[in-house]
């Protein structure tokens, strides 16, 4: 039986698919490093003074010494399609060959006459009559980019290269000068369109930093980031070793989802939340696919749909997201709905998740080695996986380690250690551990005898569904003194 709803941790934010208070900041967007001034050139050695100085041989401030015009914003150079598809093809060629195609009319060097708009010779008459005529008539559209397009791109690149507003905004923010930071973030966004600026403006409205709290304004700015066109060339990076990392767009999208999921300053709207979780998944934030799977698995605001849940879990699993791999394994282990049981494949997914130290998956591997199901029985390996899973916080594994110490064998018999592990597992809601701990308190094993605590833990075992807890409670009541019964009554009395 699956244990509750899966939790999704993202830096400072923890998401549980229930109505909980919102902590919106999954991972603070890293402050960009401010460009540093170039170090002064060292004098040339005497034997190199007569070397020929190569004209314009200097490292460009734009990667690969070429500028590329985004055909989605240029006026006339969408030579394949107005949707920017030309960019994707040209970048594919560049990435596979290691260089730009210099014959591509969308590429030009920043050192060319129409490159750096700040240099003399770069052209100060931004729109000349010939360019304007070509743009207006459309005659230049099929021939690639016009000089106007190149000058516009060069001018924008120059502004971006020299702009310091975003760094000034972050400096104000770090100094807690929030009104000044908010104003400067808005300046930065209006000047360049930085996603980080829009995101921090949203954050400040959401938290009331330098301005009254306004979820409505926060949503406005978050949407500016989240609704940007998806860049097919650069999907959101995902590293299974750092699965919670988010780029600004993913973080804005997830924040919108959480706002609507929990009703933070707006009416709670699970369907709107699902839309934004699906958006986050579509831009490549893999953990969002797991969340979407949870929503369909548990029917949070939508009808339960095991097939959609399994599809989303599988999508995240194939990219190496351990919680999704574990979820796929859980479904396949015994089968659910129309999905047939496949224990061998389930074990394979548990193995993959265990590589990432997923506690639940490590427990499943331990059980396999313990029982010899799907693998050759190996008690020593089982113990290793139980230990790792227990340290990772898996309550079933913690109870198992307690049992090892209680029984002795592969581990030396140690009632004190057994009692400690049973208590850890019991506090994590493990029914068998609560029952075992109560038994040890009843007998005085591993510590003092305490029938009151025994009664409390038998009650906990009953709450968590242990089949023998009710009988045990009746038995222990017959052993208790009147004083102990009074103490128990006081503990369970309704709070005034």
C-alpha positions in Angstrom: 0.0 0.0 0.0 1.5 3.4 -0.9 2.3 5.5 2.1 0.6 8.9 1.8 1.3 11.5 -0.8 4.8 11.9 -2.2 6.7 15.0 -1.1 8.6 17.2 -3.5 11.5 19.1 -2.1 12.9 22.0 -4.0 15.5 23.9 -2.0 13.7 26.2 0.4 10.2 25.0 -0.7 8.6 21.7 0.3 5.5 20.7 -1.6 3.0 18.3 -0.4 -0.1 17.8 -2.5 -2.4 18.9 0.3 -3.5 22.4 1.4 -0.5 23.5 3.4 1.0 27.0 4.0 2.9 28.1 1.0 6.6 28.5 1.1 7.1 29.8 -2.4 10.8 30.0 -2.9 11.9 26.6 -4.2 15.5 27.8 -4.8 16.6 31.4 -4.8 17.7 32.3 -8.3 21.4 32.7 -8.2 22.7 36.2 -8.5 24.5 36.7 -11.8 28.2 37.3 -11.4 29.0 40.9 -12.4 31.5 41.2 -15.3 35.0 42.0 -14.1 37.2 44.5 -15.8 39.9 42.9 -17.9 43.3 42.8 -16.3 46.0 45.2 -17.8 48.0 43.6 -20.5 51.5 42.5 -19.6 54.4 44.1 -21.5 55.5 41.9 -24.5 58.8 40.1 -24.1 61.7 41.8 -25.9 62.0 39.0 -28.4 58.4 39.3 -29.4 58.3 43.1 -30.0 58.7 42.7 -33.7 56.0 40.1 -34.1 53.2 41.1 -36.5 50.1 42.3 -34.7 47.1 40.5 -36.2 44.3 43.0 -37.1 41.4 42.6 -34.7 42.8 39.5 -33.1 41.1 39.8 -29.8 38.6 37.7 -27.9 35.1 38.8 -28.6 32.8 39.6 -25.7 30.1 37.5 -27.5 30.7 33.7 -27.5 32.3 32.3 -30.6 32.9 35.7 -32.1 29.6 35.7 -33.9 26.3 37.3 -33.2 23.1 35.6 -34.1 19.8 37.4 -34.9 16.7 35.8 -33.3 14.4 35.5 -36.3 11.4 35.6 -33.9 12.1 39.2 -33.1 13.9 40.4 -36.3 11.9 42.2 -38.9 12.9 40.4 -42.1 15.3 37.6 -41.7 13.1 34.5 -41.0 14.5 32.8 -44.0 12.8 29.5 -43.2 9.9 30.3 -41.0 8.6 33.3 -39.0 8.3 31.1 -35.9 12.1 31.0 -35.4 12.6 27.5 -36.8 15.6 28.7 -38.7 17.3 29.4 -35.4 16.9 25.8 -34.3 18.4 24.4 -37.6 21.3 26.8 -37.6 22.1 26.0 -34.0 21.9 22.3 -34.6 24.5 22.7 -37.4 26.7 24.7 -35.1 26.5 22.2 -32.2 27.2 19.2 -34.5 30.1 20.9 -36.4 31.5 23.0 -33.7 31.1 26.3 -35.6 28.6 28.6 -37.1 27.9 28.5 -40.8 29.3 31.9 -41.8 27.3 31.8 -44.9 24.1 31.9 -42.9 22.7 35.4 -43.3 21.5 35.3 -39.7 25.1 35.2 -38.4 27.6 38.0 -38.4 30.8 38.9 -36.5 30.5 41.5 -33.8 33.7 43.0 -35.2 32.2 43.5 -38.7 31.2 47.0 -39.8 27.6 46.2 -38.9 28.5 44.4 -35.7 29.3 46.4 -32.5 26.9 49.4 -32.8 29.1 51.3 -30.3 32.2 51.4 -32.5 32.9 54.0 -35.1 32.2 52.6 -38.5 29.4 50.5 -37.1 26.9 52.9 -38.4 25.1 55.6 -36.5 22.2 56.0 -38.9 20.3 53.1 -37.4 17.6 53.0 -40.0 18.7 54.0 -43.4 16.3 54.5 -46.3 17.4 51.3 -48.1 16.8 49.1 -45.1 13.5 50.7 -44.2 12.3 50.2 -47.7 13.3 46.6 -47.7 11.6 46.0 -44.4 8.4 47.7 -45.3 8.0 46.1 -48.7 9.1 42.7 -47.5 11.5 42.4 -50.4 14.3 41.5 -48.1 12.5 38.8 -46.2 13.5 35.9 -48.5 17.1 37.1 -48.8 17.9 36.9 -45.1 18.6 39.6 -42.6 18.9 43.3 -43.6 21.4 45.8 -42.2 18.6 47.1 -40.0 18.3 43.7 -38.3 22.1 43.4 -37.8 22.3 46.9 -36.3 19.4 46.3 -34.1 20.9 43.1 -32.8 24.3 44.7 -32.4 22.8 47.6 -30.5 20.9 45.4 -28.2 24.0 43.3 -27.5 25.9 46.4 -26.7 23.3 47.6 -24.3 23.2 44.2 -22.6 27.0 44.1 -22.4 27.2 47.4 -20.6 24.1 47.2 -18.5 24.6 47.1 -14.7 21.0 47.6 -13.5 20.4 44.0 -12.6 23.6 44.0 -10.5 22.6 47.2 -8.8 19.2 45.7 -8.0 20.7 42.6 -6.4 23.1 44.8 -4.4 20.1 46.8 -3.0 18.3 43.5 -2.3 21.3 42.0 -0.5 21.5 45.2 1.6 17.7 44.9 2.4 17.0 48.2 0.7 13.9 46.7 -0.7 12.1 49.8 -2.1 15.3 50.7 -4.1 15.7 47.1 -5.1 12.2 46.9 -6.4 12.5 50.1 -8.4 15.9 48.9 -9.9 14.5 45.4 -10.8 11.7 47.1 -12.7 14.2 49.3 -14.5 16.3 46.3 -15.4 13.3 44.4 -16.7 12.0 47.4 -18.7 15.5 48.0 -20.2 16.6 44.4 -21.0 13.7 42.0 -20.1 15.7 40.0 -17.5 13.8 36.9 -16.3 15.5 37.2 -13.0 14.3 40.8 -12.6 10.7 39.8 -13.2 11.0 36.9 -10.8 12.4 39.0 -8.0 9.7 41.6 -8.5 7.1 38.8 -8.1 8.9 37.6 -5.0 8.9 41.0 -3.4 5.1 41.5 -4.1 4.5 38.0 -2.7 6.5 38.5 0.5 5.8 42.2 1.0 9.4 43.3 0.6 9.6 47.1 -0.1 5.9 47.1 -1.1 2.6 45.9 0.4 1.9 42.2 -0.2 0.0 41.7 -3.4 -0.5 38.1 -4.8 -2.3 39.6 -7.8 0.8 41.7 -8.7 3.1 38.7 -8.0 1.1 36.5 -10.3 1.3 39.2 -13.0 5.1 39.2 -12.9 5.4 35.5 -12.5 3.4 35.0 -15.7 5.8 37.3 -17.5 8.5 34.7 -16.9 6.4 31.5 -17.1 4.7 32.4 -20.3 7.8 33.1 -22.3 8.1 31.0 -25.5 9.8 27.7 -24.8 13.4 27.6 -26.1 13.6 24.3 -27.9 17.4 24.6 -28.3 18.0 24.8 -24.5 15.5 22.8 -22.5 15.7 23.0 -18.7 18.8 21.2 -17.5 18.2 18.2 -15.3 20.9 16.5 -13.3 19.7 13.4 -11.3 22.4 14.3 -8.7 20.9 17.7 -8.2 17.2 17.2 -9.1 15.9 20.2 -7.3 17.9 22.8 -9.3 15.6 25.2 -11.1 16.2 27.8 -13.7 14.2 31.0 -13.3 11.4 30.0 -15.7 10.9 26.7 -14.0 10.9 28.4 -10.6 8.3 31.0 -11.6 6.1 28.2 -13.1 6.3 26.1 -10.0 5.6 29.1 -7.8 2.4 29.8 -9.8 1.4 26.2 -9.4 1.9 26.3 -5.6 0.0 29.6 -5.3 -3.1 28.1 -6.9 -2.7 24.7 -5.2 -2.7 26.1 -1.7 -4.9 29.2 -2.3 -2.1 31.6 -1.3 -3.8 35.0 -1.6 -6.1 33.7 -4.3 -9.0 31.2 -4.4 -7.7 27.6 -4.3 -7.8 26.2 -7.8 -6.3 22.7 -8.2 -7.0 22.7 -12.0 -5.1 25.9 -12.5 -2.3 24.4 -10.3 -2.2 21.3 -12.5 -1.9 23.5 -15.6 1.2 25.1 -14.3 2.7 21.9 -13.0 2.2 20.5 -16.5 3.8 23.6 -17.9 6.8 23.1 -15.7 7.1 19.5 -16.9 6.8 20.6 -20.5 9.8 23.0 -20.3 11.9 20.1 -18.9 11.7 20.4 -15.1 11.5 16.7 -14.6 10.3 16.6 -10.9 7.1 18.4 -12.1 6.1 15.3 -14.0 6.2 13.3 -10.8 4.0 15.9 -9.1 1.5 15.7 -12.0 1.6 11.9 -11.6 0.8 12.3 -7.9 -2.1 14.6 -8.7 -3.7 12.0 -11.0 -2.8 9.1 -8.7 -4.5 10.6 -5.7 -7.2 12.6 -7.6 -6.2 16.0 -6.1 -8.8 18.3 -7.7 -9.2 16.0 -10.7 -10.6 12.5 -11.2 -8.2 9.8 -10.3 -6.5 8.4 -13.4 -3.9 5.7 -12.9 -2.9 5.6 -16.5 -2.1 9.3 -16.6 -0.3 8.9 -13.3 1.8 6.0 -14.6 2.6 7.9 -17.8 3.9 10.9 -15.9 5.8 8.8 -13.4 7.4 6.9 -16.3 8.4 10.2 -18.1 10.2 11.4 -15.0 11.7 8.0 -14.3 13.4 7.6 -17.6 15.3 10.9 -16.9 16.7 9.4 -13.7 14.4 11.1 -11.2 14.5 8.6 -8.3 11.1 9.3 -6.6 9.4 8.7 -10.0 11.4 5.5 -10.5 10.3 4.3 -7.1 6.6 5.2 -7.9 6.8 3.2 -11.2 8.3 0.3 -9.2 5.5 0.4 -6.6 2.8 0.2 -9.3 4.5 -2.6 -11.2 5.4 -4.6 -8.1 1.8 -5.9 -7.6 0.0 -4.3 -10.5 -2.8 -1.7 -10.2 -5.9 -1.2 -12.3 -5.2 -2.0 -15.9 -1.4 -2.1 -15.3 -0.3 -5.7 -14.8 2.1 -6.8 -12.2 5.7 -7.1 -13.3 7.9 -7.8 -10.3 11.1 -8.1 -12.3 10.7 -4.8 -14.0 9.6 -3.3 -10.7 12.8 -4.6 -9.0 14.8 -3.0 -11.9 13.3 0.4 -11.2 13.9 0.0 -7.5 17.6 -0.7 -8.3 17.8 2.5 -10.4 16.2 4.6 -7.6 18.4 2.9 -5.0 21.5 4.2 -6.9 20.3 7.7 -5.9 20.0 6.5 -2.3 16.2 6.6 -2.3 15.2 5.2 1.1 12.1 3.4 -0.1 13.9 1.8 -3.0 16.8 0.7 -0.8 14.2 -1.0 1.5 12.7 -2.8 -1.4 16.1 -4.1 -2.5 16.8 -5.2 1.1 13.5 -7.1 1.2 14.4 -8.8 -2.1 17.8 -10.0 -0.7 16.1 -10.9 2.6 13.4 -13.1 1.0 15.2 -14.2 -2.1 12.5 -12.8 -4.4 13.8 -11.8 -7.8 17.4 -12.3 -6.6 19.5 -15.0 -4.8 18.9 -14.6 -1.1 21.8 -12.8 0.6 21.2 -11.9 4.3 24.4 -9.8 4.4 23.4 -7.6 1.4 19.9 -7.4 2.9 21.3 -6.0 6.1 23.5 -3.4 4.2 20.4 -2.1 2.3 18.3 -2.1 5.5 20.9 0.0 7.2 21.2 2.5 4.3 17.4 2.8 4.1 17.1 3.2 7.8 19.6 6.0 7.9 17.8 7.6 5.0 14.6 7.7 7.1 12.6 4.7 5.9 10.5 3.7 8.9 10.1 0.0 7.7 13.9 -0.3 7.5 14.3 1.3 10.9 11.9 -1.3 12.4 13.9 -4.0 10.6 17.1 -2.8 12.1 15.5 -2.8 15.5 14.4 -6.4 14.9 18.0 -7.4 14.0 19.2 -6.0 17.3 16.4 -7.6 19.3 16.8 -11.1 17.8 20.6 -11.2 17.5 22.4 -13.1 14.8 23.8 -11.0 12.0 24.1 -8.3 14.5 24.8 -8.9 18.2 21.8 -8.9 20.4 21.4 -5.5 21.9 18.1 -4.6 23.6 19.1 -1.0 24.2 19.8 -0.4 20.5 16.7 -2.4 19.5 14.5 -0.2 21.7 16.1 3.0 20.3 15.5 1.9 16.7 11.9 0.8 17.4 11.2 4.2 18.9 12.6 6.1 15.9 10.5 4.0 13.6 7.4 4.3 15.8 7.7 8.1 15.8 7.7 7.8 12.0 4.4 6.0 12.1 5.5 2.4 11.7 2.8 0.2 13.3 5.0 -2.8 14.0 7.7 -0.7 15.6 5.1 1.0 17.9 3.8 -2.4 19.0 7.4 -3.8 19.5 8.4 -0.7 21.5 5.3 -1.1 23.7 6.2 -4.8 24.3 9.7 -3.8 25.4 8.3 -1.2 27.8 5.9 -3.8 29.2 8.7 -6.3 29.9 11.4 -3.7 30.9 13.6 -4.8 28.0 16.4 -2.4 26.9 15.4 0.1 29.7 13.0 0.6 32.6 9.6 -1.0 32.7 6.9 1.6 32.1 3.3 0.5 31.6 2.0 4.0 30.9 4.4 4.4 28.0 3.6 0.9 26.9 -0.1 1.8 26.9 0.7 4.9 24.8 2.6 3.0 22.2 0.0 0.2 22.0 -2.5 3.0 21.3 -0.3 4.4 18.6 0.0 0.9 17.1 -3.8 0.6 17.0 -4.1 4.0 15.3 -1.7 2.8 12.6 -3.7 -0.4 12.1 -1.8 -3.1 14.0 -4.1 -6.1 14.3 -3.0 -7.2 17.8 -3.0 -3.7 19.4 -6.6 -3.8 20.8 -6.0 -7.1 22.6 -2.7 -5.9 24.0 -4.4 -2.8 25.4 -6.9 -4.8 27.3 -4.1 -7.0 28.6 -2.0 -4.2 29.9 -4.9 -2.4 31.5 -5.3 -5.4 33.8 -1.7 -5.0 34.9 -1.8 -1.3 35.7 -2.2 0.3 39.1 -4.9 2.9 39.8 -2.2 5.6 39.7 -1.0 4.4 36.3 -4.6 4.3 35.0 -5.2 7.9 36.2 -2.0 9.0 34.5 -3.2 7.4 31.2 -6.6 9.0 31.6 -5.0 12.4 32.1 -2.8 11.9 29.0 -5.8 11.1 26.8 -8.2 13.6 28.3 -9.7 16.0 25.8 -7.9 19.3 25.7 -9.9 22.3 27.0 
